[in-house]
Amino acid sequence: MTEKKTKRLFGTNGVRGVIGETMTPQLAMKIGMALASERGPVIALGRDTRTSGPAISCAVSAGLLACGADVVDLGVLPTPALQFIVKNHFDAGAVVTASHNPPEYNGVKIIEGDGTEMDDDGVIVLEERIFNEDFCIQNWDAVGSSWNAPELLREYCVAVAGAFPCLHAGNMTVAVDPGSGPACATTPDILSHLGCRVHTINGTMDGTFPGRLPEPSPEGLSGLSQLVLDTGASFGVAHDGDADRAVFVDEQGNFIEENEEFALMQRFVCGNHPGGTVVTPVSTSFLAEKVAAETNSRVVYTEVGSIYVARKMLSLAANGVEVTFGGEGNGGIIFPFHQHCRDGGMTAAAMVALLAAEKKPLSELVASLPHHYMVKEKLHTKNATIILERARKTFSSDNIDETDGIRINRENAWALLRPSGTEPFMRLYVEADNEPAARAFADEIKGAISSVL
């Protein structure tokens, strides 16, 4: 039997590494050369605000040009903005970003012509070219040309603001924390065009991220929470390093857990379009199922990773299925009427639309969701395969889903054991109606596998 090829360099969302160690200009140039050897003729290039962005971006551009692709440099912009622009204008794209990783990291995401991230099969082909140095290097008279087109970013902002034509924000006040990333140039502008009064914190682009780290964690958003309280804002929104995700604090400054955010958005979208299909990974809260029952919708599960969600949404739609909503329980939400990728700017706009329609405080809307409690842990081990087999046997009488790792489904509870793709640990997610039940289930699983951890 032929062994299935797997990714060796790319992770779930592109290549990432520490600058000067695993992420170097040499690697970036090879990625550009491989991409131009597979796609073209015109490839868009963008980056986030990291200090290493210009160096890595220039290296990618050099590789693209050397192998004959024309390069359109869009400058600093959110990843979903580049995806939107690629979908409408170009053959492929590359964005230099390490998303939520700390400042010393950078990376490259590859975007297909439909605006989605390149799938695993395409990535494996790129990797083969990189490792074998199999590049279509051109002669002097066939190398690519390059030009700048930062003005195309405006097209994205206008499209997001125009996605809710009947919206009446009523001078809603919103606090925005772009985290010194590329959303500094987009989310405040989008919300202003929706009629909101916008206040910002960490609103100046700075690749050292002086205000907080690129990951918008509850611990890092105390400044945003205080800004909400000081300005009387209806909510606060924060982005990760490339603004494909959005997380929120309510009008009282309290952080909204991302699965609750997903459920609120799902209820809003599917309530207006009942009877459709929602696509999300197996790691998402069972709130998705409970909200689907409210809106006569169904949930389809995928592997963990936004690219798998997006591809499933596209394949279902191609087969005549009405797909109304998708995304992940980490603040990465996909609105298929807009584009098939996570979009933090669109998520911020959708929250304005949700609150304008409901005319209730955000805290009250969160409180209306079904009760749930989720445990998330990392189990450090090098025995992932053995642990999965032990869990498979121990819980064989339960409803087992092996879409990604081992998911154990019970009435009003579920658990997921999933190996990390890059590090020696497993993720354990457990959810139940209440904390004691969730922790008891988690202890049961850890007890079953403790001897092989």
PEMO-V94827 format. One record per residue. N is the residue number from 0. RES is the residue in one small letter. PHI is phi as a letter, one per 20 degrees, with the letter a starting at -180 (* if undefined). OMEGA is omega in degrees with one decimal (999 if undefined). Layout:
BEGIN
[[N RES PHI OMEGA] [N RES PHI OMEGA]]
END
This chain:
BEGIN
[[0 m * 179.5] [1 t f -179.5] [2 e f 179.7] [3 k f 178.6] [4 k f 178.9] [5 t c 179.4] [6 k f -179.9] [7 r d -174.2] [8 l d -178.5] [9 f e 171.9] [10 g e 179.5] [11 t f -178.1] [12 n c 174.0] [13 g n 177.7] [14 v e 175.6] [15 r b 176.0] [16 g a 178.1] [17 v f -179.3] [18 i f -179.3] [19 g n 177.8] [20 e d 179.3] [21 t e 175.9] [22 m d -175.3] [23 t c 174.6] [24 p g 178.9] [25 q f 178.5] [26 l f -179.8] [27 a g 179.0] [28 m f 178.5] [29 k f 176.6] [30 i f 177.3] [31 g f 179.2] [32 m f 178.9] [33 a f -179.5] [34 l f 179.4] [35 a f 177.9] [36 s f -178.7] [37 e d -174.0] [38 r c 177.4] [39 g q 9.4] [40 p e -175.7] [41 v d -174.8] [42 i c 179.0] [43 a e -178.0] [44 l c 176.8] [45 g b -178.8] [46 r b 172.5] [47 d e -169.7] [48 t e -175.3] [49 r g -177.2] [50 t f 179.4] [51 s e -176.1] [52 g g -179.8] [53 p g -178.6] [54 a f -178.0] [55 i f 179.4] [56 s f 178.7] [57 c f 179.2] [58 a f 176.3] [59 v f -179.7] [60 s f 179.0] [61 a g 178.5] [62 g f 178.5] [63 l f -177.1] [64 l f -177.7] [65 a f -179.2] [66 c d 166.5] [67 g n 179.5] [68 a e 168.1] [69 d e -174.8] [70 v d 174.4] [71 v d -177.0] [72 d e -178.8] [73 l e 178.2] [74 g m -179.7] [75 v e -179.6] [76 l a 176.2] [77 p f 176.9] [78 t g 179.8] [79 p f 175.6] [80 a f 176.5] [81 l f 179.6] [82 q f 178.4] [83 f f -178.2] [84 i f 177.3] [85 v f -178.5] [86 k g -175.3] [87 n e -169.3] [88 h c -165.3] [89 f c -174.2] [90 d e 179.6] [91 a a -179.8] [92 g b 172.8] [93 a b 177.4] [94 v c -179.2] [95 v e -176.1] [96 t a 169.7] [97 a d 173.5] [98 s l -173.7] [99 h e -177.1] [100 n f -178.6] [101 p f -172.0] [102 p f -176.8] [103 e f 178.5] [104 y e 163.0] [105 n b -176.7] [106 g a -179.5] [107 v c 170.6] [108 k d -179.9] [109 i d -175.8] [110 i d 177.0] [111 e e -177.0] [112 g f 177.2] [113 d e 177.9] [114 g n 177.7] [115 t e 174.1] [116 e f -179.9] [117 m g -178.2] [118 d f -173.7] [119 d f -178.6] [120 d f 178.1] [121 g f 179.8] [122 v f 179.7] [123 i f 176.5] [124 v f 177.1] [125 l f -179.2] [126 e f 177.7] [127 e g 178.2] [128 r f -178.2] [129 i f -177.0] [130 f f -179.9] [131 n e -175.0] [132 e l -179.2] [133 d e -174.9] [134 f d 178.9] [135 c e -178.1] [136 i f -173.3] [137 q e 173.7] [138 n f -176.3] [139 w g -175.3] [140 d e -179.9] [141 a c 176.4] [142 v f -176.2] [143 g f 173.9] [144 s d 179.7] [145 s c 174.3] [146 w b -179.1] [147 n e 178.4] [148 a b -179.3] [149 p f -178.7] [150 e f -179.5] [151 l f 178.0] [152 l g -179.9] [153 r g -179.4] [154 e f 177.8] [155 y f -178.9] [156 c g 179.7] [157 v f -179.4] [158 a f -179.9] [159 v f -179.7] [160 a f -178.9] [161 g e -178.1] [162 a f -178.9] [163 f c -171.2] [164 p f -177.6] [165 c e -176.7] [166 l f 173.6] [167 h c -174.3] [168 a f 178.0] [169 g m -179.5] [170 n l 177.4] [171 m g 175.6] [172 t e -178.5] [173 v c 174.4] [174 a d -174.8] [175 v c 175.1] [176 d c 178.1] [177 p f 177.6] [178 g m -179.0] [179 s m -179.2] [180 g e -174.0] [181 p f 177.2] [182 a f 172.8] [183 c g -175.9] [184 a e -172.3] [185 t c -172.3] [186 t f 175.9] [187 p g 179.4] [188 d f 179.9] [189 i f -176.9] [190 l f 175.7] [191 s f 179.4] [192 h f 174.9] [193 l e 178.4] [194 g n -177.9] [195 c e 166.2] [196 r e -170.6] [197 v d 171.2] [198 h d -177.0] [199 t c 169.3] [200 i c -173.7] [201 n l -172.4] [202 g e 176.4] [203 t d -179.1] [204 m f -178.1] [205 d a -176.4] [206 g f 172.2] [207 t e 178.4] [208 f l -172.7] [209 p f -175.0] [210 g e 179.1] [211 r a 177.6] [212 l f -177.3] [213 p f 175.9] [214 e f -177.4] [215 p e -178.0] [216 s e 177.1] [217 p g -178.1] [218 e f -177.1] [219 g e -173.3] [220 l d 179.2] [221 s f 177.8] [222 g f 176.8] [223 l f 178.8] [224 s g 179.1] [225 q f 177.9] [226 l f 176.2] [227 v g -178.9] [228 l f -176.8] [229 d f -175.3] [230 t d -176.3] [231 g m -177.1] [232 a f 176.2] [233 s f 175.2] [234 f a 171.6] [235 g c 179.0] [236 v c 179.1] [237 a c -178.7] [238 h d 170.8] [239 d e -170.1] [240 g f 177.2] [241 d c 170.3] [242 a m 169.7] [243 d e 174.5] [244 r c 174.8] [245 a b 172.6] [246 v c -169.1] [247 f c 163.0] [248 v d -177.1] [249 d e -175.1] [250 e f 175.7] [251 q e 179.5] [252 g n -177.9] [253 n e 179.5] [254 f f 177.3] [255 i e 179.1] [256 e g -168.5] [257 e f 176.6] [258 n f 175.2] [259 e f 173.4] [260 e g 179.7] [261 f g -178.2] [262 a f 178.3] [263 l f 179.2] [264 m f 177.9] [265 q f 179.7] [266 r f -179.3] [267 f f -177.0] [268 v f -176.2] [269 c f 174.3] [270 g f 177.2] [271 n e 179.7] [272 h c -175.4] [273 p f 174.0] [274 g n -177.5] [275 g e -177.6] [276 t d 176.6] [277 v d -179.3] [278 v d -176.7] [279 t b 180.0] [280 p f 179.8] [281 v f 179.6] [282 s e -176.4] [283 t e -178.5] [284 s g 175.2] [285 f f 169.9] [286 l g 178.4] [287 a f 178.8] [288 e f -177.3] [289 k f 176.5] [290 v f 177.2] [291 a f 178.2] [292 a f 178.2] [293 e f -171.2] [294 t d 178.9] [295 n l 179.4] [296 s d 174.0] [297 r c -178.5] [298 v d 174.0] [299 v d -175.3] [300 y d 179.3] [301 t c 167.5] [302 e f 178.8] [303 v f -178.6] [304 g p -175.0] [305 s f -179.6] [306 i f 179.3] [307 y f 176.6] [308 v f -177.5] [309 a f -178.8] [310 r f 177.5] [311 k f 177.6] [312 m f 179.9] [313 l f -178.1] [314 s f 176.8] [315 l f 179.9] [316 a f 179.4] [317 a f 178.5] [318 n e 173.3] [319 g n 178.7] [320 v e 176.9] [321 e e 179.8] [322 v d -172.4] [323 t d -171.3] [324 f a 177.2] [325 g a 178.3] [326 g p -176.0] [327 e c 178.2] [328 g e 178.8] [329 n c -177.1] [330 g n 178.1] [331 g e -172.2] [332 i d -177.6] [333 i d 177.1] [334 f d -171.3] [335 p f 176.5] [336 f f -179.5] [337 h d 174.3] [338 q a -174.6] [339 h e 173.5] [340 c b 176.1] [341 r f -175.8] [342 d b -179.0] [343 g f 178.3] [344 g f 177.4] [345 m f 178.6] [346 t f 176.8] [347 a f 178.3] [348 a f 179.8] [349 a f 177.2] [350 m f 174.8] [351 v f -179.6] [352 a f 179.8] [353 l f -177.7] [354 l f 177.4] [355 a f -179.8] [356 a f -174.6] [357 e e -178.6] [358 k l 176.4] [359 k c 176.1] [360 p f -178.9] [361 l f 179.4] [362 s f 179.1] [363 e f 178.6] [364 l f 177.2] [365 v f -179.1] [366 a f -179.4] [367 s f 179.7] [368 l f 176.9] [369 p g 179.6] [370 h f 176.2] [371 h a 175.3] [372 y b -177.4] [373 m c 173.4] [374 v d 175.8] [375 k c -179.0] [376 e c 170.5] [377 k d 178.2] [378 l d -175.4] [379 h f -176.3] [380 t a 171.0] [381 k d -175.2] [382 n d -174.0] [383 a g -177.2] [384 t f -179.9] [385 i f -179.7] [386 i f 179.2] [387 l f 179.5] [388 e f 177.6] [389 r f 179.4] [390 a f -179.9] [391 r f -178.8] [392 k f -175.6] [393 t f -174.6] [394 f d -177.0] [395 s f 179.4] [396 s e 175.9] [397 d e 175.2] [398 n f -175.0] [399 i d 175.1] [400 d c -178.3] [401 e d 176.2] [402 t g 179.2] [403 d b -172.4] [404 g m 178.0] [405 i c 173.8] [406 r d -179.2] [407 i d -175.4] [408 n d 174.7] [409 r c 177.5] [410 e f 179.3] [411 n m 176.6] [412 a a 174.0] [413 w b 177.3] [414 a b 179.0] [415 l c 170.3] [416 l d -175.3] [417 r b 179.0] [418 p f 170.2] [419 s f 179.1] [420 g e -173.1] [421 t c -174.3] [422 e c -176.0] [423 p e 173.4] [424 f b 174.8] [425 m d 174.2] [426 r e 175.0] [427 l d 174.1] [428 y d 175.2] [429 v c 179.8] [430 e c 176.0] [431 a b -178.9] [432 d f -177.0] [433 n b -174.7] [434 e f 179.9] [435 p g -179.6] [436 a f 179.8] [437 a f -177.7] [438 r f 177.4] [439 a f 178.2] [440 f f 178.5] [441 a f 179.0] [442 d f 178.5] [443 e f -179.6] [444 i f -179.5] [445 k f 176.5] [446 g f -178.1] [447 a f -174.9] [448 i d -171.8] [449 s g -175.5] [450 s f -179.2] [451 v d 176.4] [452 l f 999]]
END
